[in-house]
């Protein structure tokens, strides 16, 4: 129950953070600090989770061999928001990597999982698949 309340609170903070990043109302570098801080409060080392491969990522969120749905969902949301942040910075490869991580994690939780104030996991995963497809299919831009 206590963990669920922390996850819900973190979910609300992430929803607000995502909105601010997408609307351009928050400096993407500051958003990175917020992402790390939200993760820390939920016992997640975001910097470590960013560095490991996808299989290890899932293992780190699966003590005892089974994914912890709340923590996995929260990590997926952290990566979803991180992808938005990186996109705003023009770091397309980083955004794609963050969204792939989020999608891998969403695949580990019940697709109908809902945390108050945030769309269900299935909806978020669908949004990320479309964003990732758009990003991958986008023609390269000229740097000149």
MDTraj code that builds the backbone (N, CA, C; nanometers):
import mdtraj as md
import numpy as np

residues = "UNK UNK UNK UNK UNK UNK UNK UNK UNK UNK UNK UNK UNK UNK UNK UNK UNK UNK UNK UNK UNK UNK UNK UNK UNK UNK UNK UNK UNK UNK UNK UNK UNK UNK UNK UNK UNK UNK UNK UNK UNK UNK UNK UNK UNK UNK UNK UNK UNK UNK UNK UNK UNK UNK UNK UNK UNK UNK UNK UNK UNK UNK UNK UNK UNK UNK UNK UNK UNK UNK UNK UNK UNK UNK UNK UNK UNK UNK UNK UNK UNK UNK UNK UNK UNK UNK UNK UNK UNK UNK UNK UNK UNK UNK UNK UNK UNK UNK UNK UNK UNK UNK UNK UNK UNK UNK UNK UNK UNK UNK UNK UNK UNK UNK UNK UNK UNK UNK UNK UNK UNK UNK UNK UNK UNK UNK UNK UNK UNK UNK UNK UNK UNK UNK UNK UNK UNK UNK UNK UNK UNK UNK UNK UNK".split()
xyz = np.array([
    [0.0829, -0.1191, 0.0000],
    [0.0000, 0.0000, 0.0000],
    [0.0875, 0.1258, 0.0000],
    [0.1882, 0.1272, 0.0859],
    [0.2793, 0.2418, 0.0929],
    [0.3530, 0.2606, -0.0397],
    [0.4027, 0.1502, -0.0965],
    [0.4748, 0.1561, -0.2236],
    [0.3818, 0.2068, -0.3332],
    [0.2574, 0.1608, -0.3339],
    [0.1607, 0.2044, -0.4337],
    [0.1372, 0.3548, -0.4240],
    [0.1303, 0.4074, -0.3037],
    [0.1123, 0.5528, -0.2874],
    [0.2329, 0.6281, -0.3405],
    [0.3526, 0.5775, -0.3158],
    [0.4736, 0.6418, -0.3687],
    [0.4719, 0.6392, -0.5208],
    [0.4332, 0.5261, -0.5790],
    [0.4267, 0.5123, -0.7247],
    [0.3240, 0.6104, -0.7818],
    [0.2076, 0.6198, -0.7178],
    [0.1044, 0.7133, -0.7644],
    [0.1531, 0.8569, -0.7575],
    [0.2174, 0.8922, -0.6474],
    [0.2696, 1.0274, -0.6329],
    [0.3759, 1.0552, -0.7390],
    [0.4667, 0.9608, -0.7587],
    [0.5698, 0.9761, -0.8618],
    [0.5052, 0.9862, -0.9994],
    [0.4000, 0.9091, -1.0226],
    [0.3285, 0.9145, -1.1503],
    [0.2692, 1.0513, -1.1763],
    [0.2132, 1.1124, -1.0735],
    [0.1582, 1.2484, -1.0897],
    [0.2687, 1.3491, -1.1189],
    [0.3810, 1.3380, -1.0470],
    [0.4939, 1.4275, -1.0738],
    [0.5442, 1.4093, -1.2162],
    [0.5531, 1.2827, -1.2605],
    [0.6001, 1.2560, -1.3967],
    [0.5038, 1.3103, -1.5013],
    [0.3733, 1.2994, -1.4765],
    [0.2750, 1.3532, -1.5705],
    [0.2923, 1.5043, -1.5833],
    [0.3119, 1.5721, -1.4711],
    [0.3349, 1.7173, -1.4741],
    [0.4666, 1.7505, -1.5438],
    [0.5698, 1.6727, -1.5152],
    [0.7008, 1.6939, -1.5770],
    [0.6919, 1.6727, -1.7276],
    [0.6250, 1.5668, -1.7691],
    [0.6090, 1.5381, -1.9116],
    [0.5383, 1.6533, -1.9819],
    [0.4310, 1.7008, -1.9221],
    [0.3559, 1.8123, -1.9793],
    [0.4453, 1.9354, -1.9934],
    [0.5225, 1.9657, -1.8908],
    [0.6109, 2.0834, -1.8943],
    [0.7186, 2.0675, -2.0016],
    [0.7748, 1.9476, -2.0149],
    [0.8779, 1.9233, -2.1165],
    [0.8182, 1.9365, -2.2557],
    [0.7013, 1.8757, -2.2777],
    [0.6394, 1.8771, -2.4100],
    [0.5954, 2.0164, -2.4515],
    [0.5540, 2.0963, -2.3545],
    [0.5098, 2.2325, -2.3846],
    [0.6254, 2.3307, -2.3921],
    [0.7461, 2.2837, -2.3623],
    [0.8628, 2.3709, -2.3677],
    [0.8753, 2.4637, -2.2485],
    [0.7994, 2.4373, -2.1427],
    [0.8004, 2.5237, -2.0259],
    [0.9059, 2.4882, -1.9231],
    [0.9917, 2.3911, -1.9535],
    [1.0936, 2.3494, -1.8584],
    [1.2223, 2.3193, -1.9333],
    [1.3297, 2.3709, -1.8820],
    [1.4605, 2.3446, -1.9407],
    [1.4878, 2.1947, -1.9367],
    [1.5230, 2.1336, -2.0517],
    [1.5466, 1.9894, -2.0550],
    [1.6563, 1.9414, -1.9603],
    [1.7542, 2.0257, -1.9313],
    [1.8598, 1.9862, -1.8378],
    [1.8046, 1.9787, -1.6949],
    [1.7187, 2.0712, -1.6611],
    [1.6547, 2.0673, -1.5291],
    [1.5619, 1.9468, -1.5198],
    [1.4946, 1.9162, -1.6311],
    [1.4060, 1.7994, -1.6330],
    [1.4848, 1.6719, -1.6038],
    [1.6095, 1.6647, -1.6516],
    [1.6916, 1.5477, -1.6234],
    [1.7135, 1.5335, -1.4735],
    [1.7424, 1.6432, -1.4070],
    [1.7584, 1.6391, -1.2607],
    [1.6309, 1.5888, -1.1934],
    [1.5158, 1.6356, -1.2438],
    [1.3873, 1.5940, -1.1860],
    [1.3623, 1.4454, -1.2083],
    [1.3956, 1.3955, -1.3271],
    [1.3778, 1.2531, -1.3577],
    [1.4610, 1.1693, -1.2609],
    [1.5856, 1.2083, -1.2429],
    [1.6745, 1.1346, -1.1527],
    [1.6214, 1.1402, -1.0093],
    [1.5757, 1.2559, -0.9664],
    [1.5250, 1.2733, -0.8297],
    [1.3990, 1.1898, -0.8058],
    [1.3072, 1.1889, -0.9021],
    [1.1854, 1.1088, -0.8881],
    [1.2221, 0.9612, -0.8787],
    [1.3138, 0.9180, -0.9638],
    [1.3592, 0.7789, -0.9583],
    [1.4202, 0.7442, -0.8237],
    [1.5050, 0.8338, -0.7724],
    [1.5696, 0.8089, -0.6425],
    [1.4672, 0.7934, -0.5316],
    [1.3652, 0.8764, -0.5333],
    [1.2634, 0.8695, -0.4276],
    [1.1878, 0.7375, -0.4298],
    [1.1857, 0.6734, -0.5473],
    [1.1195, 0.5436, -0.5584],
    [1.2190, 0.4281, -0.5522],
    [1.3438, 0.4592, -0.5192],
    [1.4449, 0.3554, -0.5057],
    [1.5041, 0.3086, -0.6375],
    [1.4951, 0.3907, -0.7419],
    [1.5490, 0.3559, -0.8732],
    [1.6717, 0.4407, -0.9046],
    [1.7773, 0.3770, -0.9467],
    [1.8987, 0.4460, -0.9893],
    [1.8879, 0.4678, -1.1403],
    [1.8318, 0.5804, -1.1798],
    [1.8044, 0.6084, -1.3207],
    [1.9321, 0.6063, -1.4035],
    [2.0388, 0.6612, -1.3504],
    [2.1645, 0.6639, -1.4263],
    [2.2149, 0.5221, -1.4551],
    [2.2019, 0.4325, -1.3586],
    [2.2392, 0.2931, -1.3816],
    [2.1462, 0.2292, -1.4843],
    [2.0159, 0.2518, -1.4693],
    [1.9194, 0.1926, -1.5610],
    [1.9407, 0.2404, -1.7045],
    [1.9931, 0.3605, -1.7220],
    [2.0224, 0.4121, -1.8566],
    [2.1409, 0.3403, -1.9206],
    [2.2319, 0.2893, -1.8396],
    [2.3573, 0.2326, -1.8917],
    [2.3500, 0.0844, -1.9260],
    [2.2573, 0.0124, -1.8664],
    [2.2553, -0.1325, -1.8861],
    [2.1773, -0.1695, -2.0122],
    [2.2027, -0.2924, -2.0622],
    [2.1277, -0.3385, -2.1787],
    [1.9845, -0.3724, -2.1364],
    [1.8990, -0.3969, -2.2345],
    [1.7564, -0.4167, -2.2067],
    [1.7283, -0.5379, -2.1184],
    [1.7992, -0.6476, -2.1412],
    [1.7763, -0.7665, -2.0575],
    [1.8151, -0.7404, -1.9122],
    [1.9276, -0.6740, -1.8922],
    [1.9720, -0.6417, -1.7562],
    [1.8762, -0.5425, -1.6915],
    [1.8249, -0.4506, -1.7697],
    [1.7274, -0.3536, -1.7197],
    [1.6084, -0.4263, -1.6567],
    [1.5543, -0.5219, -1.7287],
    [1.4402, -0.5981, -1.6765],
    [1.4807, -0.6761, -1.5518],
    [1.5979, -0.7391, -1.5531],
    [1.6447, -0.8150, -1.4370],
    [1.6593, -0.7276, -1.3129],
    [1.7106, -0.6066, -1.3301],
    [1.7285, -0.5167, -1.2159],
    [1.5953, -0.4792, -1.1504],
    [1.4891, -0.4850, -1.2288],
    [1.3568, -0.4497, -1.1768],
    [1.2748, -0.5739, -1.1416],
    [1.3438, -0.6878, -1.1345],
    [1.2772, -0.8148, -1.1080],
    [1.3441, -0.8926, -0.9954],
    [1.3459, -0.8376, -0.8742],
    [1.4051, -0.9138, -0.7645],
    [1.3243, -1.0412, -0.7425],
    [1.3940, -1.1492, -0.7242],
    [1.3259, -1.2771, -0.7070],
    [1.2789, -1.3370, -0.8376],
    [1.3163, -1.2763, -0.9492],
    [1.2822, -1.3317, -1.0796],
    [1.1535, -1.2814, -1.1417],
    [1.0705, -1.2124, -1.0657],
    [0.9443, -1.1598, -1.1178],
    [0.9469, -1.0076, -1.1163],
    [0.9110, -0.9440, -1.2279],
    [0.9079, -0.7971, -1.2301],
    [0.8108, -0.7423, -1.1255],
    [0.8523, -0.6364, -1.0578],
    [0.7640, -0.5668, -0.9646],
    [0.6824, -0.4666, -1.0464],
    [0.5534, -0.4886, -1.0660],
    [0.4745, -0.4074, -1.1585],
    [0.4847, -0.2565, -1.1354],
    [0.4756, -0.2129, -1.0111],
    [0.4819, -0.0692, -0.9838],
    [0.6154, -0.0088, -1.0199],
    [0.7223, -0.0739, -0.9799],
    [0.8569, -0.0225, -1.0100],
    [0.8859, -0.0279, -1.1597],
    [0.8424, -0.1360, -1.2249],
    [0.8645, -0.1488, -1.3694],
    [0.7867, -0.0402, -1.4424],
    [0.6615, -0.0215, -1.4028],
    [0.5802, 0.0838, -1.4646],
    [0.6451, 0.2205, -1.4456],
    [0.6893, 0.2482, -1.3224],
    [0.7503, 0.3778, -1.2946],
    [0.8769, 0.3975, -1.3779],
    [0.9599, 0.2955, -1.3878],
    [1.0811, 0.3059, -1.4702],
    [1.0432, 0.3303, -1.6164],
    [0.9374, 0.2638, -1.6646],
    [0.8919, 0.2865, -1.8026],
    [0.8502, 0.4313, -1.8214],
    [0.7763, 0.4855, -1.7268],
    [0.7342, 0.6257, -1.7355],
    [0.8548, 0.7206, -1.7315],
    [0.9512, 0.6880, -1.6446],
    [1.0730, 0.7708, -1.6388],
    [1.1417, 0.7737, -1.7749],
    [1.1522, 0.6580, -1.8397],
    [1.2156, 0.6531, -1.9718],
    [1.1301, 0.7223, -2.0777],
    [0.9987, 0.7129, -2.0671],
    [0.9118, 0.7815, -2.1628],
    [0.9335, 0.9326, -2.1557],
    [0.9368, 0.9854, -2.0353],
    [0.9594, 1.1291, -2.0169],
    [1.1023, 1.1664, -2.0580],
    [1.1973, 1.0812, -2.0254],
    [1.3360, 1.1063, -2.0643],
    [1.3480, 1.1145, -2.2165],
    [1.2752, 1.0292, -2.2879],
    [1.2757, 1.0354, -2.4337],
    [1.2237, 1.1682, -2.4850],
    [1.1172, 1.2183, -2.4248],
    [1.0639, 1.3505, -2.4629],
    [1.1685, 1.4593, -2.4382],
    [1.2343, 1.4489, -2.3242],
    [1.3377, 1.5473, -2.2885],
    [1.4509, 1.5446, -2.3908],
    [1.4968, 1.4254, -2.4243],
    [1.6067, 1.4127, -2.5197],
    [1.5661, 1.4593, -2.6591],
    [1.4419, 1.4342, -2.6956],
    [1.3921, 1.4830, -2.8241],
    [1.3980, 1.6351, -2.8283],
    [1.3587, 1.7002, -2.7195],
    [1.3628, 1.8479, -2.7128],
    [1.5059, 1.9007, -2.7242],
    [1.6018, 1.8200, -2.6800],
    [1.7424, 1.8592, -2.6903],
    [1.8014, 1.8276, -2.8288],
    [1.7229, 1.7612, -2.9131],
    [1.7719, 1.7230, -3.0449],
    [1.8559, 1.5970, -3.0440],
    [1.8548, 1.5231, -2.9331],
    [1.9300, 1.3983, -2.9209],
    [1.8397, 1.2825, -2.9622],
    [1.8267, 1.2655, -3.0948],
    [1.7310, 1.1703, -3.1495],
    [1.7647, 1.0258, -3.1133],
    [1.8917, 0.9888, -3.1194],
    [1.9300, 0.8518, -3.0828],
    [1.9024, 0.8244, -2.9355],
    [1.9305, 0.9225, -2.8512],
    [1.9025, 0.9076, -2.7084],
    [1.7538, 0.8947, -2.6815],
    [1.6720, 0.9739, -2.7529],
    [1.5265, 0.9661, -2.7375],
    [1.4772, 0.8277, -2.7796],
    [1.5274, 0.7789, -2.8939],
    [1.4860, 0.6469, -2.9423],
    [1.5249, 0.5380, -2.8417],
    [1.6446, 0.5478, -2.7863],
    [1.6893, 0.4487, -2.6878],
    [1.6001, 0.4524, -2.5632],
    [1.5692, 0.5717, -2.5146],
    [1.4840, 0.5842, -2.3953],
    [1.3461, 0.5249, -2.4224],
    [1.2906, 0.5517, -2.5403],
    [1.1577, 0.4985, -2.5713],
    [1.1610, 0.3473, -2.5891],
    [1.2696, 0.2921, -2.6443],
    [1.2810, 0.1459, -2.6550],
    [1.2861, 0.0828, -2.5156],
    [1.3570, 0.1480, -2.4249],
    [1.3625, 0.0983, -2.2871],
    [1.2241, 0.1021, -2.2242],
    [1.1544, 0.2126, -2.2431],
    [1.0191, 0.2249, -2.1880],
    [0.9280, 0.1160, -2.2446],
    [0.9351, 0.0932, -2.3751],
    [0.8502, -0.0086, -2.4370],
    [0.8820, -0.1476, -2.3844],
    [1.0096, -0.1767, -2.3653],
    [1.0476, -0.3081, -2.3107],
    [0.9886, -0.3260, -2.1707],
    [0.9898, -0.2189, -2.0940],
    [0.9368, -0.2272, -1.9583],
    [0.7839, -0.2342, -1.9574],
    [0.7185, -0.1555, -2.0426],
    [0.5719, -0.1636, -2.0497],
    [0.5270, -0.3042, -2.0851],
    [0.6074, -0.3764, -2.1641],
    [0.5735, -0.5136, -2.2025],
    [0.5760, -0.6078, -2.0822],
    [0.6359, -0.5652, -1.9715],
    [0.6472, -0.6488, -1.8517],
    [0.5328, -0.6294, -1.7525],
    [0.4476, -0.5309, -1.7775],
    [0.3388, -0.5030, -1.6821],
    [0.2034, -0.5272, -1.7486],
    [0.1024, -0.5410, -1.6661],
    [-0.0346, -0.5568, -1.7141],
    [-0.0677, -0.4348, -1.8004],
    [-0.1102, -0.4560, -1.9259],
    [-0.1352, -0.3422, -2.0149],
    [-0.2488, -0.2516, -1.9684],
    [-0.3321, -0.3022, -1.8774],
    [-0.4424, -0.2201, -1.8274],
    [-0.4084, -0.1504, -1.6961],
    [-0.2822, -0.1642, -1.6522],
    [-0.2404, -0.0982, -1.5286],
    [-0.2612, 0.0526, -1.5415],
    [-0.3302, 0.1073, -1.4431],
    [-0.3569, 0.2507, -1.4421],
    [-0.3067, 0.3078, -1.3109],
    [-0.2327, 0.4150, -1.3210],
    [-0.1929, 0.4922, -1.2043],
    [-0.2650, 0.6250, -1.2173],
    [-0.3296, 0.6652, -1.1109],
    [-0.4104, 0.7859, -1.1141],
    [-0.3378, 0.9027, -1.1798],
    [-0.4050, 0.9652, -1.2781],
    [-0.3493, 1.0827, -1.3441],
    [-0.2633, 1.0515, -1.4655],
    [-0.2430, 0.9226, -1.4952],
    [-0.1584, 0.8824, -1.6071],
    [-0.2368, 0.7797, -1.6891],
    [-0.2315, 0.7894, -1.8241],
    [-0.3025, 0.6892, -1.9050],
    [-0.2539, 0.5483, -1.8749],
    [-0.3393, 0.4483, -1.9038],
    [-0.3013, 0.3104, -1.8778],
    [-0.1772, 0.2729, -1.9577],
    [-0.1094, 0.1694, -1.9116],
    [0.0175, 0.1275, -1.9720],
    [0.0032, 0.1004, -2.1209],
    [-0.1047, 0.0375, -2.1631],
    [-0.1249, 0.0072, -2.3048],
    [-0.1301, 0.1353, -2.3876],
    [-0.2005, 0.2355, -2.3381],
    [-0.2122, 0.3628, -2.4091],
    [-0.0761, 0.4300, -2.4219],
    [-0.0014, 0.4317, -2.3124],
    [0.1323, 0.4939, -2.3155],
    [0.2240, 0.4191, -2.4116],
    [0.2183, 0.2858, -2.4105],
    [0.3026, 0.2064, -2.5007],
    [0.2654, 0.2356, -2.6457],
    [0.1364, 0.2458, -2.6760],
    [0.0938, 0.2784, -2.8128],
    [0.1455, 0.4162, -2.8548],
    [0.1376, 0.5138, -2.7642],
    [0.1890, 0.6478, -2.7932],
    [0.3383, 0.6426, -2.8254],
    [0.4118, 0.5677, -2.7451],
    [0.5566, 0.5583, -2.7652],
    [0.5920, 0.4851, -2.8939],
    [0.5176, 0.3813, -2.9282],
    [0.5436, 0.3119, -3.0552],
    [0.5263, 0.4068, -3.1729],
    [0.4208, 0.4885, -3.1697],
    [0.3989, 0.5861, -3.2779],
    [0.5101, 0.6902, -3.2807],
    [0.5478, 0.7412, -3.1637],
    [0.6539, 0.8426, -3.1575],
    [0.7857, 0.7853, -3.2061],
    [0.8153, 0.6624, -3.1676],
    [0.9394, 0.5981, -3.2101],
    [0.9378, 0.5734, -3.3609],
    [0.8257, 0.5284, -3.4145],
    [0.8143, 0.5070, -3.5594],
    [0.8325, 0.6386, -3.6339],
    [0.7715, 0.7460, -3.5833],
    [0.7874, 0.8776, -3.6465],
    [0.9325, 0.9223, -3.6425],
    [0.9971, 0.8982, -3.5318],
    [1.1371, 0.9388, -3.5153],
    [1.2280, 0.8598, -3.6087],
    [1.2057, 0.7311, -3.6169],
    [1.2901, 0.6455, -3.7012],
    [1.2642, 0.6739, -3.8488],
    [1.1381, 0.7031, -3.8843],
    [1.1021, 0.7267, -4.0239],
    [1.1288, 0.8688, -4.0702],
    [1.1603, 0.9583, -3.9770],
    [1.1823, 1.0988, -4.0125],
    [1.3068, 1.1126, -4.0986],
    [1.2971, 1.1924, -4.2061],
    [1.4165, 1.2129, -4.2886],
    [1.5209, 1.2934, -4.2126],
    [1.6489, 1.2658, -4.2377],
    [1.7535, 1.3421, -4.1696],
    [1.7447, 1.4900, -4.2094],
    [1.7787, 1.5743, -4.1163],
    [1.7789, 1.7183, -4.1439],
    [1.9186, 1.7635, -4.1768],
    [1.9274, 1.8680, -4.2552],
    [2.0581, 1.9246, -4.2898],
    [2.1099, 2.0057, -4.1726],
    [2.2361, 1.9857, -4.1417],
    [2.2982, 2.0611, -4.0320],
    [2.3377, 2.2002, -4.0776],
    [2.3433, 2.2225, -4.2066],
    [2.3896, 2.3514, -4.2601],
    [2.2846, 2.4555, -4.2603],
])
top = md.Topology()
chain = top.add_chain()
for i, resn in enumerate(residues, 1):
    res = top.add_residue(resn, chain, resSeq=i)
    for name in ("N", "CA", "C"):
        top.add_atom(name, md.element.get_by_symbol(name[0]), res)
traj = md.Trajectory(xyz[None], top)
